[in-house]
Amino acid sequence: MISLDPVLTPQAAQTTDQFFESGGLLETHCTAEEINFELRPQQQKMARAIADAASFGQHLVVEAGTGVGKSFAYLVPQILTALEHETRCVIATYTITLQEQLIHKDIPFVRKALDRDFKAVMVKGRSNYLCLLRLQRARRSGSDLLEPEREKQLDAISTLANNKQLVDGSLQELDEQPDHQVWGSICAEHGNCTGKRCPFYKECYFMIARQEMMDAQVLVVNHSLFFSELALRAEGAAILPPYGYVVFDEAHQMEQVASGHLGIRLSLYMVEYWINRIHSDKRRGILAVLKDGKGTFMADQVHEAAETFSSPSAITLNSEPPKPSSAYSHRRPSKPTFR
């Protein structure tokens, strides 16, 4: 006899059905925790569709309104599939609020309801972590690198690090947020990382966080980190460990974030930011530390050229007004951005 459904239902999909069905794992856990339970057919349908897509290597787009219970509907099948295939799943969101909800509320709830042992971590970009080697170098450079007020912020961070008062060494851990120029001079960066040759390698905050990622089965990231990591992979580098499945929550924001990281963008602000890191108008920066007069002169030239390039007089406009059907716009933004 020929079976009408010759494809066996994956174990993850079966367990997903058992989780959301009436009298299933979810209702049982809610009853035990004295939480009101409501059977949601849309949630069941969404969860099974995600389980099937993950099991058979397919793409899936889901649009669901408020009250469906979307986070549980993708967390349960993704976690079960990742555990079944001994791999990792990535959950990418747009907002930090949703990331924290997943890590501190939804995932712990699912872990208890499933009664499965797995590890979930919230992944932060490399630049969110303090680099102890760059901190040491910045402290040695002193007033040549930063202004007195910003140097005080550097001293405060150095004191916390030296006294072992930082847990994960991330920017978000600091009660008083430092100026972006201060943090930019001491944060971990791919281009400045010396890897295992670094004297602080064993205590490196980023490397410790990376090991946490390697040990986890669920990685919660934001859209920005995910697509910046894709750009890094094109250059042969990576932040995330290997993974098998990805869910994009808040996907209506995804296109804008992806184009920002995978495209090319040039603006006066960006040029000024990088020039000021090596040489500011107050004669501070890396070039001041190196006492590099020629480099300082070239940095000033680049800064002047960027201002000239982005000034209104540098933009030539068509003398005739565009036709209504034309895609050309004669309006110039207040801060020109060139793509």
C-alpha positions as CSV (number, residue, x, y, z in Angstrom):
1,M,0.0,0.0,0.0
2,I,1.4,3.4,-0.9
3,S,1.3,6.0,1.9
4,L,-0.4,9.3,1.2
5,D,2.3,11.0,3.2
6,P,5.6,9.2,2.5
7,V,7.7,11.9,4.2
8,L,8.2,11.2,7.8
9,T,7.3,14.0,10.2
10,P,10.5,15.2,11.8
11,Q,10.7,14.8,15.6
12,A,11.0,18.6,16.1
13,A,7.7,19.1,14.2
14,Q,6.0,16.4,16.3
15,T,7.2,17.9,19.6
16,T,6.1,21.4,18.3
17,D,2.6,20.1,17.8
18,Q,2.6,18.5,21.2
19,F,3.8,21.7,22.8
20,F,0.9,23.9,21.4
21,E,-2.0,21.4,21.3
22,S,-4.8,21.4,23.8
23,G,-3.5,19.7,27.0
24,G,0.0,19.9,25.6
25,L,3.3,21.0,27.1
26,L,2.5,24.7,27.0
27,E,-0.9,24.4,28.7
28,T,0.5,22.0,31.3
29,H,3.3,24.4,32.2
30,C,0.9,27.4,32.4
31,T,-1.4,25.5,34.7
32,A,1.5,24.5,37.0
33,E,2.7,28.2,37.1
34,E,-0.9,29.4,37.5
35,I,-0.8,31.4,34.2
36,N,-3.9,31.9,32.1
37,F,-3.7,29.7,29.0
38,E,-5.5,30.4,25.7
39,L,-5.4,28.0,22.8
40,R,-4.4,30.0,19.7
41,P,-4.9,28.2,16.3
42,Q,-2.9,30.8,14.5
43,Q,0.0,30.3,16.8
44,Q,-0.2,26.5,16.2
45,K,-0.3,26.9,12.5
46,M,2.6,29.3,12.4
47,A,4.8,27.1,14.7
48,R,4.2,24.0,12.6
49,A,5.0,25.9,9.4
50,I,8.3,27.1,10.9
51,A,9.1,23.6,12.1
52,D,8.5,22.1,8.6
53,A,10.5,24.9,6.9
54,A,13.4,24.3,9.2
55,S,13.3,20.6,8.9
56,F,13.2,20.5,5.1
57,G,15.6,23.4,4.5
58,Q,12.9,25.9,3.1
59,H,12.5,29.6,3.4
60,L,9.3,30.9,5.0
61,V,7.7,34.4,5.3
62,V,5.0,34.8,8.0
63,E,2.9,37.9,8.7
64,A,1.0,37.7,12.0
65,G,-0.9,40.3,13.9
66,T,-0.7,41.3,17.6
67,G,-1.8,38.6,20.0
68,V,-0.8,35.6,18.0
69,G,2.2,34.8,20.2
70,K,4.8,35.0,17.5
71,S,7.9,34.7,19.7
72,F,6.8,31.3,21.1
73,A,5.7,30.2,17.7
74,Y,9.2,30.6,16.3
75,L,11.3,29.9,19.4
76,V,9.9,26.4,20.1
77,P,10.4,24.9,16.6
78,Q,13.7,26.6,16.0
79,I,15.2,25.4,19.3
80,L,13.9,21.9,18.9
81,T,15.3,21.7,15.3
82,A,18.7,23.1,16.4
83,L,18.9,20.5,19.2
84,E,17.8,17.7,17.0
85,H,20.5,18.5,14.4
86,E,23.1,19.6,17.0
87,T,23.6,23.0,15.5
88,R,22.7,26.6,16.4
89,C,19.8,28.9,15.6
90,V,20.0,32.7,15.3
91,I,17.1,35.0,16.3
92,A,17.6,38.4,14.8
93,T,15.5,41.4,16.0
94,Y,15.5,45.1,15.2
95,T,15.1,46.5,18.8
96,I,17.0,45.9,21.9
97,T,13.7,45.8,23.9
98,L,12.7,42.6,22.0
99,Q,16.2,41.1,22.4
100,E,16.0,41.6,26.2
101,Q,12.4,40.2,26.3
102,L,13.6,37.0,24.5
103,I,16.7,36.5,26.7
104,H,15.2,37.3,30.1
105,K,11.5,36.2,29.7
106,D,10.5,34.2,26.6
107,I,13.5,31.8,26.3
108,P,13.6,30.9,30.0
109,F,9.9,30.2,29.9
110,V,10.3,27.9,26.8
111,R,13.2,26.2,28.5
112,K,11.1,25.3,31.5
113,A,8.0,24.3,29.4
114,L,10.1,22.0,27.1
115,D,12.1,20.7,30.0
116,R,15.2,20.8,27.7
117,D,18.7,21.9,28.5
118,F,20.1,24.4,26.1
119,K,22.1,27.7,26.3
120,A,21.0,31.0,24.9
121,V,23.1,34.2,24.7
122,M,22.6,37.7,23.5
123,V,25.3,38.5,21.1
124,K,26.8,42.0,20.9
125,G,29.1,43.4,18.2
126,R,32.8,43.5,18.8
127,S,32.9,47.3,19.2
128,N,30.6,46.9,22.2
129,Y,33.5,45.4,24.2
130,L,36.4,47.0,26.0
131,C,39.8,46.2,24.6
132,L,42.3,46.0,27.4
133,L,45.3,46.4,25.1
134,R,43.9,49.6,23.5
135,L,42.9,50.9,27.0
136,Q,46.5,50.4,28.1
137,R,47.8,52.2,25.0
138,A,45.3,55.0,25.4
139,R,46.4,55.5,29.0
140,R,50.0,55.7,28.0
141,S,49.3,58.3,25.3
142,G,47.6,60.6,27.9
143,S,46.6,64.1,26.9
144,D,48.0,63.7,23.3
145,L,45.1,61.4,22.5
146,L,42.2,63.0,24.4
147,E,41.1,66.3,25.9
148,P,41.3,66.6,29.7
149,E,37.6,66.0,30.3
150,R,37.5,62.9,28.1
151,E,40.7,61.7,29.7
152,K,38.8,61.6,33.0
153,Q,36.3,59.2,31.4
154,L,39.2,57.1,30.3
155,D,40.6,57.0,33.9
156,A,37.2,56.0,35.3
157,I,36.9,53.0,32.9
158,S,40.5,52.0,33.6
159,T,39.8,52.0,37.3
160,L,36.8,49.7,36.8
161,A,38.8,47.3,34.7
162,N,41.8,47.3,37.0
163,N,39.6,46.6,40.0
164,K,37.9,43.7,38.2
165,Q,34.5,45.5,38.6
166,L,33.4,44.8,35.0
167,V,31.4,41.6,34.4
168,D,31.4,41.3,30.6
169,G,33.3,44.5,29.7
170,S,30.6,45.8,27.5
171,L,29.6,49.4,26.9
172,Q,26.1,48.7,28.1
173,E,27.5,47.6,31.5
174,L,28.9,51.1,32.2
175,D,26.6,53.3,34.4
176,E,28.0,56.5,32.9
177,Q,28.2,56.2,29.1
178,P,31.5,57.6,27.8
179,D,31.9,60.0,24.9
180,H,31.9,58.2,21.6
181,Q,35.4,59.4,20.9
182,V,36.6,58.0,24.2
183,W,34.9,54.6,23.6
184,G,36.1,54.6,20.0
185,S,39.7,54.8,21.2
186,I,39.4,51.8,23.6
187,C,36.8,49.4,22.1
188,A,37.6,46.1,20.4
189,E,38.0,46.4,16.7
190,H,38.7,43.8,14.0
191,G,41.6,45.7,12.4
192,N,43.3,46.3,15.8
193,C,42.9,42.8,17.2
194,T,46.2,41.0,17.6
195,G,44.5,37.7,18.5
196,K,46.5,35.1,20.5
197,R,49.6,37.4,20.4
198,C,47.8,39.9,22.7
199,P,49.1,39.9,26.3
200,F,45.4,40.2,27.5
201,Y,44.1,37.4,25.3
202,K,43.1,35.1,28.1
203,E,41.1,37.9,29.9
204,C,39.8,39.5,26.7
205,Y,36.1,40.4,27.2
206,F,35.3,39.8,23.5
207,M,37.1,36.4,23.4
208,I,35.3,35.3,26.5
209,A,32.0,36.4,25.0
210,R,32.9,34.5,21.8
211,Q,33.4,31.3,23.7
212,E,30.0,31.8,25.3
213,M,28.6,32.0,21.7
214,M,30.4,28.7,20.8
215,D,28.8,26.9,23.7
216,A,25.3,28.2,23.0
217,Q,22.5,26.7,20.9
218,V,20.5,29.9,20.6
219,L,22.0,33.2,19.5
220,V,19.9,36.4,19.9
221,V,21.3,39.3,17.8
222,N,20.1,42.5,16.3
223,H,19.7,43.1,12.5
224,S,22.6,45.4,12.5
225,L,25.1,42.9,13.9
226,F,23.8,40.1,11.6
227,F,24.3,42.1,8.4
228,S,27.5,43.7,9.4
229,E,28.7,40.1,10.1
230,L,27.6,39.1,6.6
231,A,29.8,41.9,5.2
232,L,32.7,40.7,7.3
233,R,32.3,37.2,6.0
234,A,32.8,38.5,2.5
235,E,36.2,39.6,3.7
236,G,37.0,36.3,5.2
237,A,36.2,37.2,8.8
238,A,33.3,36.4,11.1
239,I,31.8,37.2,14.5
240,L,29.1,34.5,14.8
241,P,30.0,30.8,15.1
242,P,28.5,28.4,12.5
243,Y,24.7,28.2,12.6
244,G,21.9,26.3,10.8
245,Y,18.8,28.4,11.0
246,V,17.9,32.1,11.2
247,V,14.6,33.9,12.2
248,F,14.2,37.6,11.5
249,D,11.7,39.1,13.8
250,E,10.5,42.7,13.1
251,A,11.5,41.9,9.5
252,H,9.8,45.1,8.1
253,Q,13.0,46.9,9.2
254,M,15.3,44.4,7.7
255,E,15.7,45.9,4.2
256,Q,16.9,49.3,5.5
257,V,19.4,47.7,7.8
258,A,20.8,45.3,5.2
259,S,21.3,48.1,2.6
260,G,23.1,50.2,5.2
261,H,25.6,47.4,5.9
262,L,26.0,45.7,2.6
263,G,25.9,48.9,0.5
264,I,28.4,51.8,0.2
265,R,27.7,55.1,2.0
266,L,29.8,58.2,2.3
267,S,29.0,61.4,4.3
268,L,30.9,64.4,5.7
269,Y,30.1,63.2,9.2
270,M,31.7,59.8,8.6
271,V,34.8,61.4,7.1
272,E,35.1,63.8,10.0
273,Y,34.7,61.0,12.5
274,W,37.6,59.0,11.2
275,I,39.8,62.0,10.6
276,N,39.2,63.2,14.2
277,R,40.3,59.8,15.5
278,I,43.7,60.3,14.0
279,H,43.9,64.1,14.2
280,S,41.4,66.5,15.7
281,D,41.2,70.3,15.3
282,K,42.5,70.5,18.9
283,R,45.7,68.8,17.9
284,R,44.9,65.5,19.6
285,G,44.7,62.0,18.2
286,I,46.9,59.1,17.0
287,L,49.1,61.4,14.9
288,A,49.7,63.7,17.8
289,V,50.9,60.7,19.8
290,L,53.2,59.6,17.0
291,K,54.5,63.2,16.5
292,D,53.8,62.8,12.8
293,G,53.8,66.3,11.2
294,K,53.4,65.0,7.6
295,G,50.5,62.9,8.6
296,T,48.9,65.8,10.4
297,F,49.2,68.0,7.3
298,M,47.6,65.3,5.1
299,A,44.8,64.8,7.6
300,D,44.0,68.6,7.4
301,Q,44.0,68.4,3.6
302,V,41.6,65.5,3.6
303,H,39.3,67.3,6.0
304,E,39.3,70.4,3.8
305,A,38.7,68.4,0.7
306,A,35.7,66.6,2.3
307,E,34.1,69.9,3.3
308,T,34.6,71.3,-0.2
309,F,33.2,68.1,-1.8
310,S,30.1,68.2,0.4
311,S,29.5,72.0,0.2
312,P,26.4,73.3,-1.8
313,S,28.7,74.9,-4.4
314,A,30.2,71.5,-5.1
315,I,26.9,70.0,-6.2
316,T,26.0,70.9,-9.8
317,L,22.3,71.1,-10.4
318,N,20.5,70.7,-13.7
319,S,19.7,74.2,-15.1
320,E,16.3,73.0,-16.3
321,P,13.7,71.7,-13.9
322,P,13.2,67.9,-14.1
323,K,10.2,66.4,-15.8
324,P,7.5,65.1,-13.5
325,S,8.2,61.5,-14.5
326,S,11.9,61.9,-13.8
327,A,13.5,60.1,-10.8
328,Y,15.9,63.1,-10.4
329,S,15.3,65.4,-7.5
330,H,16.6,68.9,-7.5
331,R,16.2,69.2,-3.7
332,R,19.5,68.8,-1.8
333,P,19.6,67.4,1.7
334,S,20.9,69.6,4.5
335,K,23.7,67.0,5.2
336,P,24.5,65.4,1.9
337,T,25.0,61.6,1.9
338,F,26.6,60.0,-1.1
339,R,25.9,56.3,-1.8
